[in-house]
Amino acid sequence: MWIIGDVFTLPEYRGLGYGKIATSAITRDAVASGAVAYLHVNKKNAAATSLYAKLGYSILRERPWIFAPALAIRTPSQWAGRRALSSYSAPRRMPPP
């Protein structure tokens, strides 16, 4: 199992295909090794979810994701900033580029 995370493109380089190139290359390596590739994404990130669908990923599950600084003590009201993420599973074979 390979878990792909933190795929990010700087705003000035978005729309140029770099995210597709990077995610495709990592996914191909995972599939070629015999592993299953997984990734996670904020479900409100339409550009990323669209890209992952085009690459053959499908939604595996949705769950809350909590972001908190290390060693921080938070009150229950401070946990309200949770974001929902979707986990995606890649196909066993990658389509040709």
Secondary structure, 3 states (H helix, E strand, C coil): CEEECCCCCCHHHCCCCHHHHHHHHHHHHHHHCCCCEEEEEECCCHHHHHHHHHCCCEEEEEEEECCCCCCCCCCHHHHHHCEEEEEEECCCCCCCC
